[in-house]
């Protein structure tokens, strides 16, 4: 995973494939979870670039990356560059947020792979309010969940704890 010329890059032994509707930060967080490192450490080891400035939502709202970083990650993951360009977060969506909207059912019941939760790119759109699949209001989780979590696995644990506390507080007892 060290930064060297692309021709000398040894691909990762295992790399989760990004899902078509997944956000880049989600994919990077899943790769980091696979190797049990932080997203920041994965970035540092995989690229020769400085980690981009991350906002209040941390790595889930990852800013667009350079073409050289796209190519580097694509090479490491044995992907076409276009696949990673497609899941980049538009710059216009990079605003500081207190909460991040999401659909819990879509998060944990990934139709493409039920064993691989992922964060949909559409949930990062600043005006996202409804789940297009389930036609329900999106739930929210504090943006700090991602800033404080090393990788996607840790974020999922924090989201589950947040949901349990919210259900407990709404009912007076845990359901």
Secondary structure, DSSP 8 states (H G I E B T S, - for coil): -----GGG----S------TTB-HHHHHHHHHHHTT--HHHHHHHH-SS------TTGGGG-----HHHHHHHHHHHT--HHHHHHT---GGG----SEEEE-HHHHH--SS-TT----BGGGGSTT--B-TTT-SB-EEEETHHHHH-SSHHHHHHHHHHHHHHHHHHHHSS--
